[in-house]
Amino acid sequence: MVAENKLEKLKSERQDLEARARYLRTDNLSKDLLEERARVILGFGEANEYVIRDQIDKSANS
């Protein structure tokens, strides 16, 4: 049962990552997604935003 739940979670995560990757391709570039990733990687925010970091996202640098 635990393995099935883990598998479902991994499948969902993979679908999300595939969709994000699809939007980062040059023929289908999403400016919003590109900006979001750049801001996460560089650690920038808008002047009217608050950034709360819970933990370091090691995948942001990849």
Secondary structure, DSSP 4 states (H G I P E B T S, - for coil): -HHHHHHHHHHHHHHHHHHHHHHHSGGG--HHHHHHHHHHHHT---TT-----SS--GGGG-
